[in-house]
Amino acid sequence: MTTWTALTTLTGKPAADAMGEAMERMEPAPTGVGVFEVEDGSGLWEVGGYFEDVPDAGALALLEATFGSKPFAISEVPETDWVAHVRRELAPVEAGRFFVYGSHDADQLPEGRVGLLIDAAMAFGTGHHGTTLGCLRAFDGLLNAGETFADVADIGCGTAVLAMAAARTTDAAVIASDIDPVAVDVAEANMKANGMAGAVKCVAAAGFDEPALAAAAPFDLIFANILKGPLIMLAPEMAAHIKPAGHVILSGILNEQADEVIEVYSRSGFNLVTRDEIVDWTTLTLRQGS
């Protein structure tokens, strides 16, 4: 079925939220509305709607005039099996000892590599994005340096590829959490697909707000591949849940945001170990109290 999108930008979160609420009352009604900050420091917010029928141009023009946005860009989106398309397009990813692949490339796993089967799904983290790749490389670097881990947490786990990497290469007790219950379901399905059912405890949680995480702490390694804002807010909790000399691997950070994240974490007792840029994204490895 063909669908349509209508996208615009405007300045400020209050106006963007109000426009999003007004868009939900349009006729024909959108099937979904999204309001997102444009993460380039411009202060702009994007408001978009998805429609099963062509959106009413007059209603969109009224929204533009009311909220002072740029003109809506209306696009027709042809019916596409996106998961099948992504599966065809995604090539295996190599990150040190790790080899992340889809089921369509199962015969490509090199001998002696740590294979992680991740098919395109409804959660973030196939290994192709610079943030996930950066985290795998950072973890591989710690292993190469002789670091050992007994307790590992993957905060904002998505597909749980990082948690699986830890469970595959260490004897650690590993716990993975995500704010999205769908991601937790995907993570558990990935465990089964990799023959690792029960190897990682998967829970739905925002940050460290879950009894299972509190019970598993303190950790000597925490992955957090999320975004700058949540990472900064979580810095005190990271410090509270990490062991002395424990490591955190942080990503979801645009290159220009990295200095701010480093500075915030330094105030919580973390020191920079490595900093890796992959295209637009930075991955940080920090150590507590070193």
N, C-alpha and C positions, 0 to 999 in steps of 0.2 A: 504494500500500500504506500502511495506517495504521501509525504508529509511536507509541511512548510515550517520554516523558522523565521522569526522576526527579531532582529537584534539591534540594539542601540547602546550608546554610552552617554553618561551624564556625570556631573560632579557631585560627590558627597554621598555617604551611606544613607542618611535619612531620606533624601530625595529618591535614591535608587530603590530603597525598601518600599516607599510609598507608591512608586510607579509599578513595582512588581505586584503589589496588592491590587492596584487598579487594573492591571493587565489580566489578573485572574477573573475579573468580573466582566471581561469582554464577551461579546457574542459575534461569531461562534467562540465558545470558550476554549482556551488553550488546554492541551493535555498536560502541560507542565510549564512552569515558569522558574527561571533561574536568575539570581542576583549575585554577581561576583565582582570582587575588587580586581582591577587591572594592576598587577603587581609590577609596575614600572616606576613607582614614585610619583605618578602624575596626579593622583587623587581621583582618577576617573573610575567609575563603576560600570559594568556591563549588565544590561537587563535583556533577557531573551525569553521568548515564548515559543512553544512547539505546538503546531496546529494540524489537525486532520483535514481541515478545509482551508482554502485560501483566507488569510486573515483580512478583516475589514480595514481597508486603507484609511477610511474616514475616522474610524475609532483610533487607529494608530496615530494619525495626524493630531487628533485631540490630545492624546497622551503626550506627544512631543511638545505641543503648545503649553499644556498644563504644567509640565515638569521641567521644561527648558532643555530637553535632550537633543542630541543630533537626530537627523532623520533616520527612521528605521530602515535597515537593509533586510529585504524580504527575499528568501531563497527557497527554491523547491528542492527537496531532498528525495531522490529516487529510492525505491525499496532496495535494500542491500542486506545480505546476511553478513553483518560486520564481523562476527566471530569467525566465520569460515574464511572471510577475506583476510583477517589478521593472521589466522593460522597459516595461510598460504604465504603471506608476506614476511613473517617473522623468521629470521635466520637464527641459528644457535648463537649464544653469547658466551664468550670465554672471559673469565675473570680470575686470573691466577690458576689455582687448581680446580676452580669451579667451571662447570659446563652446563649452562642453562638451555634447555631445549624443549620443543613441543613434541607431542606424540608422533607427529608427521616426520620428525627427524630422529626417531629413536635409534635408527641404525647408524647415526653419525657420531655416537658417543665414543670419544677416543679412550683407548685402554689406559688405565691408571688415573683418570680424571674423576672428580667427584660430580656425578651427574645429578641434576635437579630438574625433574620434569614439571614444567609449568605451561599449561595450555592457556590460550587467550580465554579470559573469563570476565566476571563482573567486578573484579577487584584489582587494585593497582599493584604492579610488581612482577612483570614478566622477565625483568633483567635487562630489557632493552633501553629503558630510560636511564639517563645519566646518573640519577640519584641512586637507583638500585644497583647499577653497575659499580658506582663509586663505593657503596657500602660493602659489596662483595670484595672489591679490590683491597679496601682498608682492612677487612677482616683477614683476608689472605696474608696481608703484610704482617699483622700481629702474630698469626700462626708461624710465619716464616721467621719471626724474631724470637720464637720460642715461648711465647706467652701461652699460659694454660688457663682454663676457665672451668669453674665448678657450677656456677649459677648464672644463667643468661636470660635476659628479657628482650623481647622484640615489641616495642611500643608503636602502635599504628601499623600492624603487621601486613595489611593487605593480603597478598597471596601466601604470606609466611615463608617466602623464599629465604629470607635471612635467618629465620628461626630454624628452618630445615638445614641450612648450611652449617649452623652451629651444632645441631644435633648429629649431623653426619660426620663431623670432624673432631668432636670432643666427647668427653664423658659427662658433660654438664647436664644438669636439670634445666630444661628450657621451657619458658612460658611465653606465649604470644598473645597480644591483645589488640583489639581494634574497636573503635567507637561504633562501627557499622556491623550489625549482626550478620549481614550478607557476607561481608568479608570473612567473618569468623567461620561461617559455613563453608566458604570457598577454601579457607585455610585447612579445615579438617578434611575436606575432599582431596586436597593436594597431598596431605599426609598419607591418605589411603592409596592414592595413585602412585606414590613413591615407595610403597611398602613400609611406611613409617607410622602407621596408625598407633596412637598412644605415645609416640616418642616426644611430642610437644603438647603441652597443655594449652588449649586455645580458649580465650575468654573474651566476652564483650565488656569493654571498659573505656572510659575517657581518662586518658593519662594513667595515673597509678591508682585511680579510684575504684578498687576492686579488692575484696578480701583475699582472693587467691594470690594477687600480686604482693600484698603486704606480707602474707605468710611465706612467700618464696624469697623475699628480700632478706638481707642485702645481696646485690648482684656484683659480680666482678666484670660483667660486660653488659651494656645496654645498647641496643640498636634503637634509633628513633629517626625514621625516614618519613618526616611529616612536612611541616612548613615552618618558616621563620617565627611567625607569631606564637604558635603553640610551643615551639622549642624554647623560646625565651620565657614563656610563662612557666614551663616545666623545669627550668634550671634549678630552683631550690629543691624540688621534689627529686630530681636526678641526684643531687648531692645527698639527700636524705636516704636514698635507696641504693647507693653505690658503696662497695667496700673500699677501705683505704687502698690507694694505688689502683683502683679499678678503672676500666676504660669505658668511654661512651663513644659510639660512632653515630654521628649526626648528619642528616642530609635533608633534601627538600629545600635547600638554601640557594638562592640565586647568588652568583659570584659577588655582586656588589653588596650583598647582605652579610657576607661571611665575617667581616671585621666586627660588626655589631654583636653577632652571636658569640664570637670568641671572647669579646670584652665582657658580656653578660656572664658567661660561664666561668671566666677567670674570677669574678666576684664570688662565685660559689665554690671556689677552690680547685677548679680544673685548669690544667695547663695543656697547651697545644702540643700534639705529637706529630701529626701529619695533616696536610691540607692538599686536597686533590681537586682540580677543576676538570670537568668533562663538559665541553661546549659551554652552556649557560649556567651549569650547576656545580656547586662546591660540596664536597664531603669532608667533614672534619673528624679526626680522631683526637680525643682529649683524654687525659689521665688525671685522676683525682689525687691531689697532694704530692705529685711528683716534682 
